[in-house]
Amino acid sequence: VVFDGKQKHIAMAFEPPRALKSGLYLCDNRFHTEALEELYEDDNKYGFVVVSGTGVLYGLLNGKSREVLHKFDVELPKKHGRGGQSA
């Protein structure tokens, strides 16, 4: 940043709105902020529920990231009935 005709160096730290899912390390002459820009593009949240024969899971989708809020494991009775043939 140039201030009063002199170049000043400014260090800024901020926390992104969501966790980054990828890492990028480049030795280059500029800062690569594309991954951070993607975090600010889509701010819609969607809920999801997954139901199976052994449990239930629900969570949130936000852009490309997903967060599992809770998971339940259940034991359901088997479909096999008891008993045998009757005459």
C-alpha distances in whole Angstrom, upper triangle without the diagonal:
4,6,10,10,8,6,5,6,7,11,12,16,18,22,23,26,28,28,27,30,29,27,25,24,23,21,19,16,14,15,18,18,21,23,21,21,25,25,24,26,30,30,34,36,40,43,45,48,50,54,56,60,58,55,53,49,46,43,40,38,34,33,33,34,37,38,42,43,46,49,53,56,59,63,65,68,69,71,74,77,80,83,85,88,90,94
4,7,6,5,4,6,9,10,14,16,20,22,25,26,29,32,32,31,34,33,31,29,27,26,24,22,18,17,18,21,22,25,27,25,25,29,29,28,30,33,34,37,40,43,46,48,52,54,57,60,63,62,59,56,53,50,46,43,41,38,36,37,38,41,42,46,47,50,53,57,59,63,66,68,72,73,75,78,81,83,87,89,91,94,98
4,5,5,6,7,10,11,15,17,20,23,26,28,30,33,34,33,36,35,33,31,30,29,28,25,22,21,21,24,24,27,29,27,27,31,31,29,31,35,35,39,41,44,47,50,53,55,59,61,65,63,61,58,54,51,48,44,43,39,38,39,39,43,43,47,48,51,54,58,61,64,68,70,73,75,76,80,82,85,88,91,93,96,99
4,5,8,10,13,15,18,20,24,26,30,31,34,37,38,37,40,39,37,35,34,32,31,28,25,24,25,28,28,31,33,31,31,34,34,33,35,38,38,42,44,48,51,54,57,59,63,65,69,67,64,61,58,55,51,48,46,43,42,43,43,46,47,51,51,55,58,62,64,68,71,73,77,78,80,83,86,88,92,94,97,99,103
4,7,9,13,15,19,21,25,27,31,32,35,38,38,37,40,39,36,34,33,31,29,27,23,22,24,27,27,30,33,31,31,34,35,33,35,39,39,43,45,49,52,54,58,60,63,66,69,68,65,62,59,56,52,49,47,43,42,43,44,47,48,52,52,56,59,63,65,69,72,74,78,79,81,84,87,89,93,95,97,100,104
4,6,10,13,16,19,23,25,29,30,33,36,36,35,38,37,34,32,30,29,27,24,21,21,22,25,26,29,31,29,30,33,34,33,35,38,39,42,45,48,51,53,56,58,62,64,68,66,63,61,57,54,51,48,46,42,41,42,42,45,46,50,51,54,57,61,63,67,70,72,76,77,79,82,85,87,91,93,96,98,102
4,7,10,13,16,20,22,26,27,31,33,33,32,35,33,31,28,27,25,23,21,18,17,18,22,23,26,28,26,27,30,31,30,32,35,36,40,42,45,48,50,53,55,59,61,64,63,60,57,54,51,48,45,43,39,38,38,39,42,43,47,48,51,54,58,60,64,67,69,73,74,76,79,82,84,88,90,92,95,99
4,6,10,13,17,19,23,25,28,30,30,29,33,31,29,27,25,24,22,21,18,17,17,21,21,25,26,24,25,29,29,28,30,34,34,38,40,43,46,48,51,53,56,59,62,60,57,55,51,49,45,42,41,37,36,36,37,40,40,44,45,48,51,55,57,61,64,67,70,71,73,76,79,81,85,87,90,93,96
4,7,10,13,17,20,22,25,27,27,26,29,28,25,23,22,21,19,18,16,15,15,18,19,22,24,22,23,26,26,26,28,31,32,36,37,41,43,45,48,50,53,55,59,57,54,52,48,46,42,39,38,34,33,34,34,37,37,41,42,45,48,52,54,58,61,63,67,68,70,73,76,78,82,84,87,89,93
4,6,10,13,17,19,22,24,24,24,27,26,24,22,21,21,20,19,17,15,14,17,17,21,22,19,20,24,23,23,26,29,29,32,34,37,40,42,45,47,50,53,56,54,51,49,45,43,39,36,35,31,31,31,31,34,34,38,38,42,45,48,51,55,58,60,64,65,67,70,73,75,79,81,84,87,90
4,7,10,14,16,19,21,21,21,24,23,21,20,19,19,19,18,17,15,13,16,15,19,19,17,19,22,21,21,24,27,27,31,32,35,37,39,42,44,47,49,53,51,48,46,42,40,36,33,32,29,28,29,28,31,31,35,35,39,41,45,48,51,55,57,61,62,64,67,70,72,76,78,81,83,87
4,7,10,13,16,18,18,18,22,21,19,19,19,20,20,19,18,16,13,15,14,17,17,14,16,19,18,18,21,24,23,27,28,32,34,36,39,41,44,46,50,48,45,42,39,36,33,30,29,26,25,26,25,28,28,31,32,36,38,42,45,48,52,54,58,59,61,64,67,69,73,75,78,80,84
4,7,10,13,15,15,15,19,19,17,17,18,19,20,20,20,17,14,15,14,17,16,13,16,18,16,17,20,22,21,25,26,29,31,33,36,37,41,43,46,44,41,39,35,33,29,27,26,23,23,23,22,25,25,28,29,32,35,38,41,45,48,50,54,56,58,61,63,66,69,72,74,77,81
4,6,9,12,12,13,17,17,17,17,18,20,22,21,21,18,15,15,13,16,14,11,13,16,13,13,17,19,18,21,22,25,27,30,32,34,38,40,43,41,39,36,32,30,26,24,23,20,20,20,19,22,22,25,25,29,32,36,38,42,45,48,51,53,55,58,60,63,66,69,72,74,78
4,7,8,9,10,14,15,15,17,18,21,23,23,23,20,16,16,13,15,13,10,13,14,11,12,16,17,16,19,19,22,24,26,29,31,34,36,40,38,35,32,28,26,22,20,19,17,17,18,16,18,18,21,22,25,28,32,35,38,42,44,48,49,51,54,57,59,63,65,68,70,74
4,5,7,8,12,13,14,15,18,20,22,22,23,19,16,15,11,13,10,7,10,11,8,9,12,13,12,16,16,19,21,23,26,28,32,34,37,36,33,30,26,24,20,18,16,13,13,14,13,15,16,19,20,24,27,30,33,37,40,42,46,47,49,52,55,57,61,63,66,68,72
4,7,9,12,15,16,18,21,23,26,26,26,23,19,18,14,15,12,9,11,11,7,8,11,11,9,12,13,16,18,20,23,26,29,32,35,34,31,28,24,21,17,14,14,10,11,13,11,13,14,17,18,21,24,28,31,34,38,40,43,45,47,50,52,55,59,61,63,66,69
4,6,9,12,14,16,19,22,25,25,26,23,19,18,14,14,11,9,11,10,7,9,12,11,10,12,12,15,16,18,21,23,26,29,32,31,28,25,21,19,15,12,11,9,9,10,8,10,10,14,15,19,21,25,28,31,35,37,40,42,43,47,49,52,55,58,60,63,66
4,6,9,11,14,17,20,23,24,25,22,19,17,14,14,11,10,13,11,9,12,14,14,13,15,15,17,18,19,22,23,26,28,32,30,27,25,21,19,16,14,13,11,11,10,8,10,10,14,16,19,21,25,27,31,34,36,40,41,43,46,49,51,55,57,60,62,66
4,6,7,10,13,16,20,20,22,20,16,14,12,11,8,8,11,10,8,12,14,14,14,17,16,18,20,21,23,24,28,30,33,31,29,27,23,21,18,16,14,12,11,10,8,11,13,16,18,21,23,27,29,33,36,38,42,42,44,47,50,53,56,58,61,64,67
4,7,10,14,17,20,21,24,21,18,15,14,13,9,11,13,11,10,14,15,15,16,18,17,18,19,20,22,22,26,27,30,29,27,25,21,20,17,15,13,12,11,9,7,10,12,15,18,21,22,26,27,31,34,36,39,40,42,44,48,50,54,55,58,61,64
4,7,10,13,17,18,21,19,16,13,12,11,8,10,13,12,12,15,17,17,19,20,20,22,23,23,25,25,29,30,33,32,30,28,25,24,21,19,17,15,14,11,11,14,16,19,22,24,25,29,31,34,37,39,42,43,44,47,50,53,56,58,60,63,67
4,7,10,14,15,18,16,14,11,12,12,9,11,14,14,14,17,19,20,21,23,23,25,26,27,29,29,32,33,36,35,33,31,28,27,24,22,20,19,17,15,14,17,19,22,24,27,28,32,33,37,40,42,45,46,48,50,53,56,59,61,64,67,70
4,6,10,12,14,13,11,8,10,10,9,11,14,14,15,18,19,21,23,25,26,27,29,29,32,32,36,37,40,38,37,35,31,30,27,25,23,21,19,17,17,20,22,25,28,31,32,36,37,41,43,45,49,49,51,53,57,59,63,64,67,70,73
4,7,9,12,12,10,9,11,13,12,14,16,17,18,21,22,24,26,29,29,31,33,33,36,36,39,40,43,41,40,38,35,34,31,29,27,25,23,20,21,24,25,28,31,34,35,39,40,44,46,49,52,52,54,56,60,62,65,67,70,73,76
4,6,9,9,9,8,12,13,13,15,17,18,20,22,23,26,28,30,31,33,35,36,38,38,42,43,46,45,43,41,38,37,34,32,29,27,25,23,23,27,29,32,34,37,38,42,43,47,50,52,55,55,57,59,63,65,69,70,73,76,79
4,7,9,9,10,14,15,16,18,20,21,23,25,26,29,31,34,35,37,39,39,42,42,46,47,50,48,47,45,41,40,37,35,33,30,28,26,27,30,32,35,38,40,42,45,47,50,53,55,59,59,61,63,66,69,72,74,76,79,83
4,6,8,9,12,14,16,17,18,20,22,24,25,28,30,33,34,37,39,40,43,43,47,48,51,50,48,46,43,41,38,36,33,30,28,26,27,31,33,36,39,42,43,47,49,52,55,57,60,60,62,65,68,71,74,75,78,81,84
4,7,9,13,15,17,18,19,21,23,24,25,28,30,34,35,38,41,42,45,45,49,50,54,52,50,48,45,43,40,37,35,32,29,28,29,33,35,38,41,44,45,49,51,55,58,60,63,63,65,68,71,73,77,78,81,84,87
4,6,9,12,14,14,15,18,20,20,22,25,27,30,32,35,37,39,42,43,46,48,51,50,48,46,42,40,37,34,31,28,26,25,26,30,32,36,38,41,43,47,49,52,55,57,61,61,63,65,69,71,75,76,79,82,85
4,6,9,11,11,12,15,16,17,19,22,24,27,29,31,34,35,38,39,43,45,48,47,45,42,39,37,33,31,28,25,23,22,23,27,28,32,34,37,39,43,45,49,52,54,57,58,60,62,66,68,72,73,76,79,82
4,6,8,9,10,12,14,15,16,19,21,24,26,29,31,32,35,36,40,42,45,44,42,40,36,34,31,28,25,22,20,19,20,24,26,29,32,35,37,41,43,46,49,51,54,55,56,59,62,65,68,70,73,75,79
4,6,5,6,9,10,11,13,16,18,21,23,25,28,30,33,34,38,40,43,42,40,37,34,31,28,25,22,19,17,16,18,21,23,27,29,32,34,38,41,44,47,49,52,53,55,58,61,63,67,69,71,74,77
4,5,5,6,9,10,11,14,16,19,21,23,26,27,31,32,35,37,41,40,38,35,32,30,26,23,20,17,14,14,16,20,22,26,28,31,33,37,39,42,45,47,51,51,52,55,58,61,65,66,69,71,75
4,5,5,7,9,10,13,15,17,19,21,23,25,28,29,32,34,38,37,34,32,28,27,23,20,17,15,12,11,12,16,19,22,25,28,30,33,35,39,42,44,47,48,49,52,55,58,61,63,65,68,72
4,5,5,7,9,12,13,16,18,20,23,25,28,29,33,35,39,38,35,32,29,26,23,20,17,14,12,12,13,17,18,22,24,27,30,33,36,39,43,44,48,49,50,53,56,59,62,64,67,70,73
4,5,5,7,10,12,15,17,20,23,25,28,30,34,36,40,39,36,34,30,27,24,20,18,14,12,13,14,18,20,24,26,29,31,35,38,41,44,45,49,50,51,54,57,60,64,65,68,70,74
4,5,5,7,10,13,15,17,20,22,25,26,30,33,36,36,33,30,27,24,21,18,14,11,8,9,11,15,17,21,23,26,28,32,35,38,41,42,46,46,47,51,54,57,60,62,64,67,70
4,6,7,8,11,12,15,18,20,23,25,29,31,35,34,31,28,25,22,18,15,13,9,7,9,9,13,15,19,20,24,26,30,32,36,39,40,44,45,46,50,52,55,59,61,63,66,69
4,6,7,10,13,16,19,21,25,27,31,34,37,36,34,30,27,24,20,17,14,11,9,11,12,15,17,21,22,26,28,32,35,38,41,43,46,47,49,52,55,57,61,63,65,68,71
4,7,9,12,15,19,21,24,26,30,33,37,36,34,30,27,24,21,17,14,11,8,11,13,16,18,22,23,27,29,33,35,38,41,42,46,47,48,51,54,57,60,62,64,67,70
4,6,9,11,15,17,21,23,27,30,33,33,30,27,24,21,17,14,11,7,6,9,11,13,16,19,20,24,26,29,32,35,38,39,43,44,44,48,50,53,57,59,61,63,67
4,6,10,13,16,20,22,26,29,33,32,29,26,23,19,16,12,10,7,7,10,11,13,14,18,18,22,24,28,31,33,37,38,42,43,44,47,50,53,56,58,60,63,66
4,7,10,13,17,20,23,26,30,30,27,23,20,17,14,10,8,6,7,11,11,12,14,16,17,20,23,26,29,31,35,35,39,40,41,44,47,50,53,55,57,60,63
4,7,10,14,17,20,23,27,27,23,20,17,13,10,7,6,5,8,10,10,10,11,13,13,16,19,22,25,28,31,32,35,37,38,41,44,47,50,52,54,57,60
4,7,10,13,17,20,24,24,21,17,14,11,8,6,5,7,9,11,11,9,11,12,12,15,17,20,23,25,28,29,32,33,34,38,40,43,47,49,51,53,56
4,7,10,13,17,20,20,17,13,11,7,6,5,6,9,12,13,12,10,10,10,10,12,14,16,19,21,25,25,29,30,31,35,37,40,43,45,48,50,53
4,7,10,13,17,17,14,11,8,6,5,6,7,11,13,14,13,10,10,9,10,11,12,14,17,19,22,22,26,27,28,31,34,37,40,42,44,47,50
4,6,10,13,14,11,7,6,4,7,9,11,14,17,17,15,12,12,10,10,10,10,11,14,15,18,19,22,23,24,28,30,33,36,39,41,43,46
4,7,10,11,8,6,5,6,9,12,13,17,19,18,16,13,13,11,12,11,9,10,12,13,16,16,20,20,21,25,27,30,34,36,38,41,44
4,7,8,6,5,7,9,12,15,17,20,22,22,20,17,16,13,14,12,10,10,10,11,13,13,16,17,18,21,24,27,30,32,35,37,40
4,5,5,6,9,12,15,18,19,23,25,24,22,19,19,16,17,14,11,10,10,10,11,11,14,14,15,18,21,24,28,29,32,34,38
4,6,8,12,15,18,21,23,27,29,27,26,22,22,18,19,16,13,11,9,8,8,7,10,10,12,15,18,20,24,26,28,31,34
4,7,10,14,17,21,23,26,28,27,25,21,20,17,17,14,11,9,6,5,6,7,11,11,14,16,19,21,25,27,30,33,36
4,7,10,14,17,20,23,26,24,22,19,17,14,14,11,7,5,4,5,8,9,13,14,16,19,22,24,28,30,33,36,39
4,7,10,14,16,20,23,22,20,16,14,11,11,8,6,5,7,8,11,12,16,17,19,23,25,27,31,33,36,38,42
4,7,11,13,17,19,18,16,12,11,7,8,6,4,6,9,11,15,16,20,21,23,26,28,31,35,37,40,42,46
4,7,10,14,17,16,14,10,9,6,6,6,7,9,12,14,18,19,23,24,26,29,31,34,38,40,43,45,48
4,7,10,13,13,11,7,6,4,5,7,9,12,15,18,21,23,26,28,29,33,35,38,41,44,46,49,52
4,6,10,11,8,6,5,7,7,10,13,16,19,21,25,26,30,31,33,36,38,41,45,47,49,52,55
4,6,7,6,5,7,9,11,14,15,19,21,24,27,28,32,33,34,38,40,43,47,49,51,53,57
4,6,5,6,8,11,13,16,19,22,25,28,31,32,36,37,38,41,44,47,50,52,55,57,61
4,6,8,11,14,16,20,21,25,27,30,33,35,38,39,40,43,46,49,52,54,56,59,62
4,7,10,13,16,19,20,24,26,29,32,33,37,37,39,42,45,48,51,53,55,58,61
4,7,10,13,16,18,21,24,27,30,31,35,36,37,40,43,46,50,51,54,57,60
4,7,10,12,14,17,20,23,26,28,31,32,34,37,40,43,46,48,51,53,57
4,6,9,11,15,18,21,25,26,30,31,33,36,39,41,45,47,50,52,56
4,6,8,11,14,17,21,23,26,28,30,33,35,38,42,44,47,49,53
4,7,10,14,17,21,23,26,28,30,33,36,38,42,44,47,49,53
4,7,10,13,17,19,23,25,27,30,32,34,38,41,44,46,49
4,7,10,14,16,20,21,24,27,29,31,35,37,40,43,46
4,6,10,12,16,18,21,24,26,28,31,34,37,39,43
4,7,10,13,15,18,21,23,25,28,31,34,36,40
4,6,10,12,15,18,19,21,25,28,31,33,37
4,7,9,12,14,16,18,21,24,27,30,33
4,6,9,12,13,15,19,22,25,27,31
4,7,8,10,12,15,18,21,23,27
4,5,8,10,14,16,19,22,25
4,6,10,13,14,17,19,23
4,7,10,11,14,17,20
4,7,9,11,14,17
4,7,10,12,16
4,7,9,12
4,7,10
4,7
4
